């Protein structure tokens, strides 16, 4: 039985998948199995993977979205630890070696994750927004109860950066296949009660991005907002402390998510949807405009003032920004 099960989920990503596979096969830690869960690809993924079939397990299923593909890989795996990877991301060669060492040295930790850098479609490192993830400051390993940070989304452990104990994933009940967005975050919330999280500031992963347009297009979707609001509800239900603190954190997290959704709609040019979302946000949380802490981390690419000015009957973002100046 291997120590680590590496699960790559993919859908119509043959352009990048082989690079991801190669970065796994190049790991200095060798006691792993590699499973590729193909979520109903219609491109040449099956043919592209064929030369690797003696070094991995390839599973093709009908399209059921990311969570189902990851769960298929989990059920087919046997390692003590599980590492997930998106098919367009990359790992540095010592990722598994370093992360296995963390979990073996710290039995109190159920999950470990690392820092990453941004890369473009050609694998070149790019400056996208400074450090990719909001995580603990400093250059030392941090092992802590991160339920509050997870609740607030001020700590983030995307799938390609982490290594988790199998028993914790199984005890939590695997990924919730009803979630299309935020499925990693939702599972980590259900795993967090079982132990501490270990964060390493080392860059051991590379996260591929395609520009802000793709990100804000996703965040403008109503399904994105609905999924994340459900996750916040889960976080509140799992909160181990006082109900009043759970409600406070819930409201802060909902404000942050709803602000993202409203501003994304403006940024993709849907002024009516953006206005409706922003008016809903301000109706629920009237103090949001005065709460500079809510959005200061996201400027300059999120301009709440411009969106608010647009809501005040200005019809174009340029007009809103001119109005503010």
Residue, then its C-alpha position, 0 to 999 in steps of 0.5 A: x500500500x502506498x504512503x500517498x495517493x495523488x489524485x488529479x481531477x481533469x476535464x478537457x485539459x489535455x493541453x496542461x494535464x501531461x505537464x501536471x502528471x510529469x511534475x508528480x512523476x518527478x517527485x523526490x518522494x517515490x512511495x505514491x500512487x497516481x490516479x487521474x480522474x477524468x470527469x467526462x472529457x471530450x477532448x483527446x485526454x484519453x489518448x494523451x494519457x495512454x503513454x503513461x498508463x503503466x505509471x498511473x491509474x486512469x478513470x473516466x466517468x460521465x461528467x459530474x463536476x469536480x467534486x464527483x471526480x475527486x471522490x471517484x479518485x478517493x474511492x479508488x485510492x489506498x494511501x495513508x495520505x491523499x494529495x489533490x491536484x488540479x490538472x492545470x497546476x504544477x508541483x515542485x519536485x520536493x512537495x510530497x517529501x516535505x509535506x509527508x515529513x510535516x504530517x509524520x512529525x506532527x501527528x496533531x495535524x490532519x492537513x498540511x498545505x503550502x504557498x504557491x506562485x502564479x504561472x501563465x498558460x506557458x508555465x512562466x511565473x507572473x505577478x498576479x496579486x503578490x502572494x497568492x493566498x491569504x495565510x499566516x505571516x512569517x517564514x516558519x511552519x505554523x500549526x494551529x486551529x484554523x477554524x476561525x480563519x477558514x470561516x473568514x476565508x482569511x486562510x485558504x488551502x486550495x487543493x493543489x497545495x495540500x496533503x491530508x490524512x485519509x482517515x480525516x477525509x473519510x470521517x468527514x464524508x468526502x467532497x460534497x458533490x452538490x457544490x460546484x464552487x468552493x468544494x475544497x473550502x467546504x471539505x476543509x471546514x468539515x475536516x478542521x474539527x478533527x485536528x490542527x492545520x499545518x501551513x508552510x510558507x514554502x513555495x511548493x506548488x504552481x497555480x495557473x491563472x488565465x487573467x482576472x476576467x475568468x475569475x470575475x466571470x465565475x464570481x459574477x454567477x449566481x451559482x457561485x454566490x449561492x454555493x459560498x453562502x451555503x458553505x458559510x452556513x456550514x461553517x456557522x453550524x460547525x463553530x465550536x464556540x459561542x453562538x454569538x461569535x458564530x453569528x458575528x463571523x457569519x456576517x463578516x464572511x457573508x459581507x465579504x462574499x456578497x461584496x465579491x459577487x456584486x463587484x464581479x457583476x460590475x466588472x463583467x459589465x452587468x450593471x443591473x445585476x451588480x446594482x441589484x446585488x450591491x443594493x441587497x448587500x447594503x440592505x443586509x449590512x448597511x455598515x458595509x460602506x463605512x467598513x473599510x477593513x472589509x475591502x482594503x485587501x482587494x483594492x485596486x482591482x475591486x473598487x467598492x466606491x466606484x460600484x457604490x457611485x454607479x448604484x447612485x444612478x451613474x450608468x457606467x463604471x468610467x462615469x463612477x470613477x470620474x465622479x469619485x475623482 
